[in-house]
Amino acid sequence: MKSRAKAFRKLLEGDKLFMRPCAYDALSAVLIEQAGFEVIGTTGYGIAASLVGQPDIGLVGYTEMLERSRTIVNAVKLPVDVDVDTGYGNAMNVYWTVENFARVGAAGVRIEDQEWPKRCGHMAGKSIIPGDEMLGKIRAAVKARDAEDPDMVIGARTDARSITSFAETVERAASYAEAGADYVYVEAPQSLEEVETLVKRIPAPLAFNIIPGGKTPPFKIEDLEARGVRYLSVPMTCLYPAAKAMQAALKELRTTHDLDKIAAMGVSWAEFNEIVGHTAWRRLELETLSGAELKAKYGTSDIEEITRRETEAGKKWKRG
């Protein structure tokens, strides 16, 4: 687990922009890893939606986020940078939060300066805590990090841009880096000129996110990299397309009952089994179960024969 934190820290120390697609469960994390990305983020917005079916308005707490993050970390080998909201209380709560997220293998955590209950950074109605209080939280996070895993990355987010002046946003962001944050996440800068200023004024890598329809303008990734942005979250890459695909398949089922068409809309049974590593588990089974157990289960110990039998049924389905 600790090597993942080192790998994440090395990415931050590089001179190229890297992206942070965000997972909301273990399956989306596996898909991000299989797509070839270098780091996985978690999305509190997506976890709220997938876990309780509600918006990101502070309804998911510390325990639920810790458990969901543990399953995500456990499903992949990549570094996972976890959204831990406000740290779920004051500086003492932040210490406890960072300590325990380190213990489940998070390569990084990011805390924000909103008041609790917090909400998605692109929603209206946010409020932020005093800057000094946030500095105490960052110091607590760093102290907990150093006690558990000195390579773990601490990110600090400010939502000040939509609440106060840009000047105060810059001041807050710079002070968070000076307090020990390894990167600073500024929610929704409003122009490339603001991005340039933030990169120059913050003594740590700048990060932010882009959500289709959100408050961040639709910047081009090339333009951001040219201005020195090194870390970019794209949190809805999995969630929004998945939601649309489910809507389309459910509509098809309700209106046409065409199971062949629905099958063509997604991956096949065999393809999905490979996504979740079924063959690897089957090989482990063949290496560890006794001959008698294998005969009882399958009538053979030949993995190719077992796989062929399982996939024969799938060939009967039409694919678009």
C-alpha positions, -999 to +999 in steps of 0.1 A: +000+000+000+028+024+009+044+020-025+012+034-040+016+066-020+051+069-033+039+065-069+013+092-064+038+115-048+062+110-078+034+119-102+028+152-083+065+159-085+066+155-123+063+182-149+034+168-169-004+171-163-020+138-152-057+132-148-077+118-119-108+100-132-130+093-102-145+061-090-178+058-070-175+021-064-150-008-068-162-017-104-157+019-117-122+018-101-114-014-119-125+001-152-103+032-146-073+010-139-080-012-170-082+020-191-046+027-183-047+058-160-021+064-134-042+074-104-078+069-093-098+095-074-129+090-054-159+112-059-181+121-029-207+133-053-207+099-070-206+079-038-235+098-024-255+090-055-245+053-057-246+046-020-278+064-009-293+077-041-292+113-029-273+145-039-239+154-024-252+176+004-235+160+034-257+130+038-228+105+036-206+105+067-171+093+078-179+056+084-197+052+051-170+070+031-143+050+048-159+016+040-166+026+004-130+038+000-117+006+015-135-014-012-122+008-039-086+006-027-089-031-023-101-036-059-071-021-077-033-017-076-032+020-086-029+048-061-063+060-048-067+097-038-097+099-016-122+127-012-127+130+026-150+160+024-143+184+054-126+157+075-160+153+093-154+178+121-126+199+136-089+193+135-091+164+159-116+147+136-093+153+106-064+136+124-087+106+131-099+106+095-064+108+079-051+081+103-078+057+094-079+063+057-041+057+057-048+024+074-071+012+046-045+021+020-054+055+006-024+070-013-038+104-007-067+123+010-081+157+002-099+179+028-119+210+020-127+243+038-165+241+036-187+242+066-205+209+074-229+198+061-209+204+029-222+201-006-208+196-041-185+224-050-206+232-081-238+237-061-251+270-048-255+277-011-220+268+001-202+284+031-166+282+042-149+280+076-123+307+087-089+303+071-072+298+104-095+269+112-086+252+079-049+257+086-053+238+118-070+210+099-042+208+074-016+207+102-036+179+119-038+160+086+000+163+081+007+151+116-015+120+112+001+114+078+036+115+092+026+091+120+011+065+096+027+069+062+050+098+054+046+092+017+008+097+018-003+128-001-024+155+016-045+177-006-063+208+005-093+222-013-108+257-011-143+266-022-137+303-017-138+313-054-177+312-055-181+328-021-156+355-017-131+374-039-105+359-061-078+377-041-089+359-009-091+326-028-055+330-038-045+340-003-062+310+012-048+286-014-012+298-009-016+295+029-028+260+026+003+250+007+025+268+033+007+248+061+019+216+045-006+206+018+011+186-010-013+200-036-040+226-035-073+221-052-091+254-061-128+248-069-139+264-102-114+290-113-132+312-139-106+320-165-072+309-178-058+341-164-070+330-130-054+296-135-021+313-144-022+334-113-030+304-091-001+284-105+023+313-099+011+322-064+006+287-049+038+270-037+024+235-044+009+218-075-025+233-085-055+209-089-091+214-098-119+196-116-141+199-146-177+187-145-199+191-176-225+217-167-206+227-136-191+261-126-156+254-141-154+267-177-148+241-204-111+246-205-090+225-229-067+202-212-038+213-234-043+249-224-043+240-187-011+220-191+006+248-209-002+271-179+014+247-154-016+227-141-003+193-130-034+175-116-069+175-130-099+157-117-125+146-142-150+131-117-180+123-138-163+103-165-178+070-151-209+082-133-227+102-160-222+078-189-232+049-167-264+066-156-273+074-192-266+039-203-288+024-176-316+048-185-314+038-221-314+000-213-343+003-189-363+024-214-357-003-240-368-030-217-400-012-207-410-001-242-399-028-266-390-059-244-362-065-270-336-084-250-313-088-280-311-050-284-304-046-247-277-072-249-261-053-278-260-021-257-235-035-232-206-058-228-213-095-230-215-120-202-181-133-210-166-098-214-179-087-180-165-118-163-131-108-176-135-072-164-140-085-128-112-111-131-132-143-132-106-163-151-079-154-125-101-167-097-109-198-117-071-205-122-066-200-085-094-225-078-077-250-101-044-245-083-058-249-048-088-272-048-083-310-047-089-332-077-120-346-061-134-311-054-128-301-091-144-333-104-174-327-082-178-291-093-170-293-130-164-329-141-130-318-153-099-299-143-093-284-177-098-246-175-103-242-212-131-268-212-147-251-183-145-217-200-158-231-233-189-245-216-196-213-198-194-192-229-214-214-252-247-200-240-236-165-247-230-172-283-267-177-288-273-140-281-272-115-310-248-086-307-252-053-325 
